[in-house]
Amino acid sequence: MLQENAIGQPGAKALKRLGLLGAALVGIVGWTSAANAALIVNLNGGAVVIADNGAGDTDPTTGQITNSTTVAGFGVAITVARSNSPGSNGAGVLEISSLDVRNNNTGSATLTVSVSDTNWTTPGGAAGTPMRLDSTFSGNFTQAAVGDNVSFRSFADPANGQPASAVATATLSATKANASLISEPFSGTTNIGWTRGAGPYSLANLTTITLSSNAQFQISGTTAATPEPTGLVLLGLAVAPLAGRRRVRRD
């Protein structure tokens, strides 16, 4: 079932929850697995393409891309785009953290940033395994105009295509709304269920940014594939508190 939280200026508790989620994912998956070399960052539909450990990648770590470039009049700095392919027992994760963009054009313009990788084999090793695709983003509009906007969407492909497109979450979006704020934060999360195929799977995410001239923007986004809890597990979680209360009454 698709679940989506409202997007807007988050409170401290919402930001804290997102921070804890990111920390938990890093703790679960780590970033020490031997990721394959299929990790790719694609800017503006192929105008600039950076492959892991290829031209433009200044990070020698396998499974991580760092890059600064200019494309379509935008100054783009990718602090880290990373993948934990072939995955771990906890989650298959694809992340961009963080993406900094400035529109140096004389007018409003749009930039797309796609991150993709292939060959996740865990978690969920068997065909037909119920999976969940989580999509989470957060960031800030800086010196932006009212109406500037960003969207973030996550994808999975049980057939291991690149970029993944077969399964897609709802689009998370945010729009600069308060003219008096120099820095306006946003955050959001959504997820969707899907099913593992017999072989490896792929993940991707797409960020689309529209900014006015000289506006700046920063975003972090995470795509995570995890096994869906089974009905028996959920039932056990629901029964356990009831059993505890019964024991208290007998005492």
N, C-alpha and C positions, 0 to 999 in steps of 0.2 A: 504494500500500500504506500502511496506517495504521501510524504509528510513534508510540509514546508512552513517555516516560520516567517513572520512578517519581517520585511526588510525596512530598515530605517536607522535612525541614530540610536545606537545601543546604549543601555545603561551599564553601570559598572559590573553588575552581576552577569549580564549577557556576555560581556567581553571576557570576564574571568572564566566563564564556562567554556568559551571558545579556546582560550589559552590553555586550559586544562586538557581539552580534547586534543589539541595539537601536541602537547607535552606527552600525553598518554600514547598517542600513535607513534611518536618518536621512540618512546620507551619500549613499546611492543615490538616494532619492526627493526629498530636499529638502522644504521646505514653502513653496515660493514659487509653485507652480502655482495658477492661478485656479480653486480648487475651487468646485463648484456649491453652491447654497443648500439642498440636500436633506439636509445633515447634521443629525441629530436625536438628542437625548438624551431617553430616556423612562424615568421613574422609577415603579416599582410599577404597571406595566400601565396607564399613562395618567394616574396621579394628578397627576404634574407632567410636562409636555412642554416641552422647550426646543429651539427651532429656531435654526440658525445665523443670527446677527444679528437674532434676534427677541427678544421679551420674556424677560428673565432671563439673556440672554447678555451678559456684561460685557466680552467681548473683541471689538473691532470687526474683527479679522482674519477675512477670508473663509476658511472651512474650519477654524475653531477655535471651540470653545465653552468658556467659563469661567463657573462658576456656584456659588453657595452658597445652600442652601435647607434647609427642614425639611419632611419628608414622612413620614407614618405613624409619627411619633414618633422618626424618625432625623434627626440633623444630618448633612447631606451637603455636602461641598466637592469640586467637580471642578476641579482645577487647570487641566487642559487636556484636552478631547476633540477630536481632530483627524483630518482626512481629506486625502489628497492627490488625490482625484478631480479630473480624469479620469485620473490615474495618470501613470506615467513609464515609461521603457524598462526600469527595474529591477524595480519592484513597485507594485502597488496596495495602499495601506496605510491602515488604520483603527486608531486608537490612543486609549486612555484613560490619561492620565498626568498626575497621579495622582488616584485617587479615595480620599478620606478620609471615613470613616463612623463615627458614634458612635450607639449605641442609647440613647436617653433614655427609653425605655419602662420601666415598672416590672417587666416580665418579658421573657423571650426573645421575639424578633420577627425577621421575615424581610423583606428588602428586595431588589428586583430593579432592575438598571440596564441598559438596552439602549442601545447606540450604533449608528446605522445611517447609510448614505449610498448614493447611486446614481450611475449614469452613468460608471463606469470604462470607458474604451475601450482603455487600454494597461495593462500589457503583454499580448501575445497577441492580435493584432488580427483573426485569421481564425477563422471558425466551425470547430469541431473541434480547435482548438489544445489539447493536453494542458496542464493547469494544476495547480498545487499550492496548497493552502490551509494556511497555517501559523498556529498558535495558540500564543501564549506569554504566561505571566503570572508575576508575582512580587509579594511584598508581606510584610506583617507583621501578626500579631495583637498588639494592645497592650492590656494589662490585660484580657485576655479569659479566659473560663472554659474548662476542658477540655470539649471537645465542640462549641464554637463552630466554624463551618465556612464555607467559601466555595467556589463553583464558577465556572468561566469557560469559555465555549464560543464558537467562531467559526463564521460562516455565509457562504456565497456563493450568488448566484442568477444563472445565465446569462440569465434572462429579465428581470433588472433590477427585481424586486419589492422593496418596502420594507415592513417589514424583510426582508432576505434570509433564506430558510429552506430552500431546495431542497437545498443541500449543507451538511453539518454535520460538524465535527470531533468526535472523542470529547471528553467533558467532562473538563476538568482540575479537580481538587478538592484541597482541603487542610483539615485539621481540627486545631484546637488540641489538643495532646496532652500537653504538659509543664506541670504546674501551677506548677513552680518558676521558669519563665521569664516575666519581665514582657513581653518582646518576643520572639515566636517567628516566625522567617522561614519562607517557603515559596517554591517556584518550580516551574515545569514547562513542557513544550512538547510539542506533538503536531501531526500534519499528515495531510492526506488529498488524494488526487487527484480532479480533476474536469475537465470539458471546456467550453471556451468556446462560447457560442452565436454567432449571426450579428451581434448588436447589443451594446450596452453591458451591463455586469453590475453587480451591487450587492454590498455587503459589510455585515455586521453582527456584533456580538458581544453576549453576554449574561452579566452577572455576577449571581449570586444569593448573598446574604449572610445568614447566620443568626447573630445575636449575643445573648448574655445581657445583662441590664440593665447599663448604664454601660460596656459593653465598647467598645473602639475597634479600628479596622481600617484598613489602607491597602493599596491594590493598584494595580499598573500592568498593563495588558493590551494586546497587539498582535495584530491580524489582518492577515495579509499574503497577497496573491495573486501568485504568480510562475509563469512558464512552467516546465513540467517539462523537465529535460534530456532530449534525444533519445537514442536508443540509440547513434547514431553518435558523439555527443559523449562519452557514457560510455565507449564502446569506445576512443576516442582517448585519454581520460584513463588508461584501463587499460593501453594499449599503450605509451604514452610512457615510463613508468618501465622497462619491459622493454627497450625499444630503448636506453635509456641504459646499462643494465647490460651489454648485448651489446657496446656500443662500448668500455666499460671493459675487457672481456675481450680484445678485439682489440688494445688498446693494450698 
